[in-house]
Amino acid sequence: MPKMKTHKGAAARVKVTASGRLRRRQQNRGHIMEKKSSVRTRRLARELEISKADEGRIKRMLGR
């Protein structure tokens, strides 16, 4: 049976913490920043944990 390949798109977007949890960047921070308030941009700068519903699928994409 061949090796499982990592989904490179998922690997670029998701970080795995030391405890095995998955973290991702928030959307709406890429461009058109002028009209977004400072409070909003600071909130969007944080990373979020991936929801439990998506965790299994993404771990499989990462080969874990």
URKAZI-V364222 format. One line per field, one symbol per residue. burial: # if it has 24 or more other C-alpha atoms within 12 Angstrom, else .. A space follows every 50 residues. Layout:
burial->???
This chain:
burial->.............#.#.....###.........................# .......##..#..
